[in-house]
Amino acid sequence: MGLLRKNNKMKKPAPAASGFKKLKLLITVVNRNKTEFYVDFLSAFDINFQTSVLAQGTARSETLYMLGLEDSDKSVIFSVLREDKAAEAMQALDEKFHTLKNGKGIAFTIPMSSVIGAAIYRFFSNHQS
């Protein structure tokens, strides 16, 4: 556990409030023409915050073809979700990647170690109080 410096005195950080669930950042890379579909699809997992950015793949066309990713125009969707919803969202994405025509993509999560502000946390975690 780290220490915080306040007024030149070392102080232990306050313990995490009970009932708070950990958050993850879900990063999903999809064909650009499927962005809106996946943003809507992911919102079913209690995701309150999503943003997408345009991206351009850099792999050679032969590599793209082998991976089934012929289109190099991509979108990267950043979604914040509760850790307890992450596995369910990843499983659902995997199913969509395999069954949706031209719906292939890549998804992974990164644990979030902290969020500043209780209101921000409640918004990200879809925590109703």
Residue pairs with C-beta under 8 A, 6 or more apart in sequence:
1 12
1 13
2 13
3 10
3 11
3 12
3 13
4 10
4 11
4 12
4 13
5 11
20 121
20 125
20 127
21 82
21 83
21 84
21 125
21 127
22 82
22 83
22 111
22 112
23 80
23 81
23 82
23 83
23 111
23 112
23 115
23 121
23 124
23 125
24 80
24 81
24 82
24 83
24 86
24 109
24 110
24 111
24 112
25 78
25 79
25 80
25 109
25 110
25 111
25 112
26 42
26 47
26 77
26 78
26 79
26 80
26 81
26 86
26 89
26 90
26 107
26 108
26 109
27 76
27 77
27 78
27 79
27 107
27 108
27 109
27 110
28 38
28 42
28 76
28 77
28 79
28 93
28 105
28 106
28 107
29 55
29 74
29 75
29 76
29 77
29 105
29 106
29 107
30 38
30 74
30 75
30 77
30 103
30 104
30 105
31 69
31 71
31 73
31 74
31 75
31 102
31 103
31 104
31 105
32 54
32 71
32 73
32 74
32 75
33 71
33 73
33 102
34 75
34 100
34 102
34 103
34 105
35 52
35 75
35 77
37 100
37 103
38 77
38 93
38 96
38 105
39 50
39 52
39 77
41 92
41 93
41 96
42 50
42 77
42 79
42 81
42 89
42 93
43 50
45 81
45 85
45 88
45 89
45 92
46 81
46 82
46 85
46 126
47 79
47 80
47 81
47 85
47 89
47 126
48 80
48 123
48 124
48 125
48 126
49 79
49 80
49 123
49 124
50 77
50 78
50 79
50 80
51 77
51 78
52 75
52 76
52 77
52 78
53 75
53 76
53 78
54 73
54 74
54 75
55 74
55 75
55 76
56 72
56 73
56 74
57 64
57 69
57 72
57 73
57 74
58 72
59 67
59 69
59 72
61 70
64 70
64 71
64 72
67 104
68 104
69 104
71 102
79 89
80 112
80 124
81 89
82 125
82 126
83 111
86 109
90 107
90 109
93 105
93 107
94 107
96 103
97 103
97 104
97 105
97 107
115 121
115 124
121 127
122 128
122 129
